[in-house]
Amino acid sequence: MLAPQDPAKANGAILYDVNNRGNKLALRMFNDGGGNDPKSLSDFGNSFLLRHGFTIVWSGWDGELLPDGDRLRLAAPRAVSESGPITGPVRCEVVVDEPLTRTVINWANHGSYRPTERGVSEATLTVRERPGDERVLVPRDQWTLHVSEVSSDVPTQLPKLELELPAGIKPGWIYEIIYEAQDPLVMGAGFLAVRDLIAALKDGSGDGHPLLHAGKPFLTRAHGFGVSQSGRFLREFLYWGLNADEQGRKVFDGVIPHVAGGGLGSFNHRFAQPTRHGSQHDHHDYPPDRFPFAYEDQVDPLSGERDGILRRCRELNVLPIVLHTQSAAEYWTRAGSLPHTDPLGTRDANPPDNVRFYSFGGTQHGPSSYPPQKGNGQTLANPGDYRPFLRSLLLALDRHCRDGNPLPPSVVPKIANGTLVDWRQASTGFPAIPGVRYPEIIHEPLWLFRGPRWHTERIIDVQPPRVLGHYRVLAPKSDADGNDLGCLLPPEVAVPVATYTGWSLRREDVGATNELVSLVGSYIPFPVTDAEQKQTGDPRRSVQSRYGTHAEYVARFTAECQRLHAAGYLTAEDAERLPQVHAERVKVMFP
């Protein structure tokens, strides 16, 4: 917990940073800093959150993590039965990006459920190159499942499980292990731990309260912020109606589920694996990407079910203000259109008055470094930076919850105005850029049968689950340069020297060629001169023909920053700072 030493300098608001796999991310997203043990000035970056008087709170909520330095963990209770240990099927997908013979079956630094004796001997391993391919069984005598105990102060610590395949684990291929496990953890206890902590800080009193002034809490508001996995945590926290504490009081006044896409989580069912989430290439069959996707009540045309993320909170009268923020990458690998359309993508959603959407066009899940580099993709990663938007939106959220000041209008592509369309190139209008391949696939959530006890008891009996259908995902339409329409564009995308996309295709050497690199976008520079454009046949205008001089570029960039500031999407500080940063970055494009 970080709080002002002088309560008079506090703004009265908690910013609860839901950790992502044990990692603190708010300092990276708001302060351009970071680290799990922030102590140095560099860890606090621009000190944005501190200068504005927020009290920053972290706590553990994830029970599957292995001990690792300063990462936050939860000692989740073990589920028990009067008849003996609880057992059930567990499924783990493994995908690597380089040739290996041995690897963990969960993400690095994550534990896995302990297999039973029968679970080890009768476990199955299948392999396929792409998610829709037929599963090919690997004979049991050709691979080994290793179980390693882990030294930990957590009494319910999960062991580490590793797959060893002497014949080799191919990059990009999907390896799927299914085994009988025992002793599931009550992962949903993480929701209650967060709820009760924030409720105590806001409304508690007594000698044990760490933040009292004159015997009373000086914190009157609380906002939840989560990135990716932790953004999905917040969506599911709301879904279960846990924004009401044990006395029925509202816990979070505002919530920012950032880059959560259309997902919930694998957080609150038997043998839950919180780190798992679907993407285009792998992990399709896990629970995170399931109906409901939208905040208002909708009818699922596949199952006939009626539900909405905020249904329980509405019934309990504990609705928070929700700012749903996402990058362009969520449309491609995290079903990002489904929170603001119907489940089949035929019409725009009708979100309630307490919900705003801000889609940051031309950005990826987390901004890449600059100058951009190639990762597993065929193109440079996308450095488009949405973090200045987050700073302004957080301040707007707190002003709204404190004083009722209006929030900036939602900015999101829509079916109604033609800016949210079928994702194929013929519909998006993405230009034919020499040397750049357009995606031939997108991530679309599946409607799955997980067994007869899933809906009533949240128990999965069928592994892998049976596919019954799929939901339809849309993507933003492109302008003539391949940049997104209908979105809130960072100034470097609005005044571009490149095409910034929310997708990137896998290289041949990392396997699954031309599948989508999960959560990564592309940066495709414009031709610098008219001569270069003519020589390459690039349909996009050159930097030279667009701006003429470096000074003209900077002037237009500055004007865009001022426009965004006037509309409430940039702070005055960022509106002044960003032109200086980008003026230096683009000098090389003005010879």
N, C-alpha and C positions, 0 to 999 in steps of 0.2 A: 504494500500500500504506500502511495506517495501522496502526502497532503501538505498544504502550506503550513509552515511553522506558526505563522500568525493567522488565526482563523478569520481575521478581518480582511485578509487578502484572498480568501476562498470565495469562489463564485456561487457556492451552495450546491454544486452539482457533482455527483459521482460519474466518472466515466469508467464503467466496468468493461475491461478488455477481456473478452472470452478468449482464452489462450487457444492456439492452434497446435494440436499435438504436443502440448506442454510449452509452447513457445509464445512469448509476449510479442505482439505485433503492433500495438497502438503507437509506440514510439517511432516505429519505422514508417507507419502510414501518415501520422500527423506531424511528427517532429523531424522527419528525415534522419532519424537516429536509429537506435535499435539495441539489441542485446537482451539476454535473459537475466543479467545481473547489473542493471544500469547504475554506474557510479561515476564515470568520467564525464566531462563536459561533452565529449564527442558522442557518448551514448544518448544524450538528451538533444543532440542536433540543434535545431533552431529554437528549442524550448517552448514551442507553441502552446502545448497543453498546460505547462507550468505558468507561462506568462498570463494565460487567460483564467487561471485560478481553479482548474479542475482538480479534483481529488481522484487519483487513478488507483483502481483496485484490480487485483488479480487473485485467482484461486484455482486450485486443481479441480477438474471435473471428469477426466478421462482415466479409466482404470486399466487400460491395456498397455500403457507405456512401460518400458523398461527403465531402470534407474540410469540417469544420464545428466550429471552436473546439475545445472540450475533449472531444468525443465520441471514444470508443475505437474503433479500427478494426484490421482484420487485413490485412496484405499477403499475401493468398492467392496461392499459386502458380497459374500458368496451365497447364491441361492441354494437352499436345502429342501429336502423332502423327508417326511417321516418314514418313507419306505427305503431310504438309502440315497446314494449319490444320484443327482439328476444327470442324465445322459441325453445325447441327441446328435444329429448330423451337423457337421461344420464344413463349409466349403471355402477354399482359399485359392485365389487366382494369383499367379506369379508371372510377371513380364520383366525381362531384363533388357538392357540396351547394349550389352557386350557379351561375348561368349564366356560362359561360366560352367563349372561342374557342380558348384554348391552355392546355395543362397537361402536367405531367410524366406519363409513362406508368407509372412506379413511384411509391412513396410519396415525399413531399417529402424532399429530402436523400439520396436513394438513386440510385445509378447503375443502368444497364441494359446488358445485353450488346450488344456492337457488332454491328450488322447487316452482312451481306455486301452487295456491290453488288446482287446479285439480291434479297437480302432487302429492300432499300429499294424497288426497282421492283415487286416482286411481293407485297409485304405486303398483308394484307387487314384491313379494319376492318368489324366488324359492330356492331349496336346492338340492344338489347332493353330493355323497361321492367323486366321481372322475370326472375328466373333461369330459370323454366320456359318463358318465351316463345320463339317461333321467332326465330333470329338473322336480322337483316335486313342485307344487304350494302350498305355505303356505297361508291359508285363511287370508284375510285382517284384520279380527277382532282379529287375534291372535298375532299381532305384531304392534309396533308403530315406526314411524319415527320422531325423535326429532330434532328440528332445534333450535340451540343456537346462539345468537348474540355474536360477539367477539369484545372486546374493542381494537381499533387499530388506529394508526395514518395514516393508508393507506385508502384512500377514497373508494377503490374498494375491501376492505377486504371481503373474502368469509366467510360465517358462518360455524359452526361445525355441522355436521349431525351425528346422532347416531341411531343405530338399537337397539330396545329393544324387546326381544323375551322371555317372561316369562317361556315358556316351556324349554328354554335352547338352547344355541348355542353350537353345538358339536365341539370338537377339530378336526381339519383337514378337516371338511366338507366345501363345497363351497356354500356360501350364496350369491345370486345375486339379487340386488335391481335395478329395472328400474323405472325411474320416469321422468315426464316432468319438465325440469328446465328452468330458465330464466336468462338473462343477462350474456352471455358468456364473458370471458375475452380474450383479444387479447394476448394470451400467446406467440405468435411468436415475439412480441415486444422485448422479451428477447434476441433474436438473434441480433436485431439491436442495442440494448443497449451495448452488448459486442463488436460488430463490431466498433461502433463509439467511444467507450472508447479507444480501442487499437489503432485505427487510429489516434486519437487525441494525445495520448502519443508518438507515433512514429513520426508523421509528423506535429503535431500542433505547434503553437508558440503563443507568446503573454503573457500578464501579468497573465492570469489565468492558465497557464501551470505550474504544480507543480514540474516538473523535467527538469529544464533548466540549462545549464552551459554556461556562456558567451553568454546568450541570445538564445542558440540553444539547442534542445533536445540532451541528451547524450545517448539516446537509439536508436539503429539502427536496432535491430532485435526483433521479438516477437515470442514466442512459446506458443501454447495452450496445456494445460495438463488437462485431465479429467478422473475421475475414475467412472466406471460403468455408472450410469445415466448421469454423466457429460461427460463421454467418448462418449456416444450416442449423447449427445448434439453437440459435435464437429463433429461427422460424419454427422449429419443432417445440421449443420451449413455449412459444405462443400457442401452437396447435393444441397442446395438452392443457391449456388454460392455466398454466403455472405462473402467469403474471399476477395472480392473486395469492397473497400470503395466507397463513393459517387463520388470520383474522379477516380475510376478505379484502385487504387493502391492496392497492395497486403497487407493484414492485418497480417495474421500469416505466418511467414517464415517456421515454423515447427509445427507439431501437433502430440501429443501422445494421441490417444484415448485408454485408458487402461481399460482392462476387460469389454469392451463394447460388446463383442461377435458379433453376426451378426445383432444387432439391430440398428434402428434409434430411434425415440421417439414419444411420444404423446405430441408434442411441438407446432405444427403449424396447427391446425384445429379447427373447431368450438367445443366448450365445451371440449377443450383439458385438459387432466389430466396428467401433466408431470411426476408424480411419478410412474405411472403404467408401468409395463413391464411384459412380459411373462416369465413363468418358466414352468418346466415340469408339476407341479401339478395344478397350477392356473394361472389366468390372460392370458389365451391363446388368447382371442378374442380382445385384445387391439391393436392399430395401430403400436407399436414399431417394431414388427418383421414382416416386409413386404419387398417385392422386391423394390429397388435393395439391395443386400447384399454386393456385391463386389465393389471394387474401379474402376475397368475398366468397360466399357460397356459390358453388357451381354444381351442375349435374355431370357426372362422368358418363359419356355416351357409350363407353365400353362395358362398364360394370353396372350402370344405373344408380350408383351411389351418389348421394348429395352431401357435400362437405366443403369446408373452407378453412384456411389457416387460422382465421380469427374467430371462428364460430364460438368456441368456448369462452374466449375473452369477452366477446360481445355479450354473451349470456350472463357472465359474471360481472359485467360493467367495469372491466379493468382494461379497456382498450388503450394501448400506447399509441403515440405517433410513430409511424413506421416510414423510414426513408430507405427504400430498396434501391441500392446502388449496384451497378455491375459494369463490367468491361464488355467490349465487343466479343471477346473470346467466349463468354458464357453462352452466346447465341449458338456457337458452333460445337462446343464440347460439354456444356452444362445445361442444355435445354432452356436457355435464358428467355425465350419468348413466352413460355408457358405461364409465368406469373402474371403476364398482362394480356393474355388471350384466353379463349376457351380451349379445352383440352385437344381439340382437333385443328386448331389454328384457322377457324373460319370467321371469327369476329374478335374485335377487341374486348378485353375484360371491362368491367365496370367497378373499379376499386372503390372502397368506402372513403369517406372524407378524411379519415385519419392516415391515409396511405399516400405517399408520393413515390414516383419512379424517376430515377435519373440513370439513363444509359449513356455511358461514356464511350462515344464512338471512336474507332481507330485506336483502341488500346487492347492490351492483353491482360490476363489474370493478375499479374504483378508486373510493373514496368521493368523492362530489361535495363541493363546498364548502358551508358553512352560513352564512347561510340558503340553501337550495337555489334553483337557477335553472333555467329551461327552456333546453335546448340545441336539438337537432334533433327532440326528442320533443314529444308532445302534452301531457305531464305534467311536473311538476317532476322534476329528476334526484334520485337517491337518495343522501342523505348518511349512511346507515347505515355505521358505521365498524368494520371488523373488525381494524384494526391492533393494538389491545390484545391480541387473541387471539394474533397472531403473536409478540408479545413473550414472552408466557408459554410458548408452544409451543416457541420457540427455546431458552429456558432448560431446558425439560423435555427436549428432544432432547439437549442437551449433557450434562445430568446423567445421562441414560440411557446415552449413549456412554462417559461417564467412569466412572460408578460403578454402572451397572446399575439405577438407580432406575426404577420403573415409569412408563410414559407415560400421560397421561390417555386414557381410553377414546375410541375413535372415536365421532363423532356424525355420522350421515349418514342421510338418508331411505332407507327400505327398502320393497321390494315386499312382503316377508313381513308387515310390520305395517301396510300400507296407507298409508304416508306418502309413497311414491314411486309415482306413478300416470300414466296417460295425461294428456298436457298440456292437453287440451281442457277448457273450462270446466265441462262436465257432469261430468267426473271430478275435477277439482281442487276444485270447490265454491267457486270464487272468487265473492264476492258481486256482485250487480248494482248497482254504484255509479253514481249519476246523473252523466252527463257523462264517464264513463270507458269506453273501448272495450277489450274483452279481445282478446288476440292470436288470430288465425285461422291462424297459421303458426308453425313453429319450425324451427331449423336441425337437419337430419338428414344426417349424412355419407353420401356416395354410394360405392357399389362401382363402380370405374371400370376400363376397359381403356385402358391408356396405351401399348400396343404390346408386341410379343413380347419385347423386351429389358428390360422394366422389372424383373421379379422377379430376373433373373439378373445384370444389369449396371447396373441403376438408370439406364437411358437411356429417355427419353420420345420415342417416334416418332410418336405420334398426338396431334395438337392441333387442336381440343379433344378430350380423351379421350371415349370412348363410355361412356354410363351403362348399367350392367348391373343395378343394383338400389340399395337403400338400407338403412341400419341404422335401428333404432328407438330414439328418444330419449324419456325420461320426464321428469317434472317433480315437484317437491314438492307435496303436497296442501296446500290452504289451510285456515286456520281461518275462523271466522265473520267476521273482520275482513279477510281476504285476506292474512294473514301466513303465512309458511311453517311447516309442521309437520315434525317429524323432524330439524330442523337445529339447529346451535349458534347461538343467537340473541344478537347484541349486546344489552346491557341496554336500549338505547333501542327495540329491536324487541320484546323480551320484555315490557317495560312501556311499551306504545306510546301515542302520541298521533296516530298516522297508520298507514296501510297502506304497507309497504315492499315493493316488488316487484323481481324480477330482470329485468323487461322494460319496454320503452317503445316506443310506436309512432311512426313517422315522421309529421311534419306535411306538409300538402299542399305548402307552399311549398318544401320541400327535396326534393320528388320521392318517387316510390315510396310514396305515401300508404298508411299502415297496415302497411307492412312493419316489421320490428323495427329499432330503432336499435341498431347493434352495440354490445354490452357495457354498455349503459346500462339502469338500472332506473328506478322511479318512486317518488315520495313523494306520497301522497294524504292530506292531513290529515283527521282525524275532525271531525265537527261539534263546535263548542265547547260549545254549550248544547243542552238538550233541545228548546228552541223551534226552534233552527236545524235540528236533525235532523228534526223534524216538518215544517218548512217545505220542506225539500229532498227528503224521502222517502228519505234515506240509511238503509240497513239497519244501518249500524254505530252502536253506542252512542256517545253524546256523551262528550267529556272530562269534563264536569260529572258525568254519572251514574256514570262509572267511578271517579273519584278524589275528587270532592267539593271538596277543597282542594289547593292547591299543596303544603302540608306533607305531606299523605297521599301524593301522587305521589312526592315526594322520598324518603319513608320506604320505599315499595315499591321504588323504583329502587335505593336503597341496599342493601336486603335482597337484591335480585337480584345486585348486584355482589359481595356477600359470599358468596352461594351459588356463584357462578362461581369466585371465588377459592378457596374450600374444595375445589372439584372439580378445581382445577389449570388452569383456563382463563384466569384473570386473575391478574396479579401483585398483591401487596398494594398497591403504589404506585398502580396503575390502579384498583383497587377503592376506594381512598380518593379519587382525583382525579375520576373520572367523574361521581359524583353532584353534585359542585360545578359541573361544566361543564354538565350537562343541567338542573340546577335553574334556571340562568340562561336557558337556551335556551327553556324551555317556559313561562316566566312570562307571556308574551303570551296563552297559552291558558287562563289562570286570572284572568279579569277580576274 
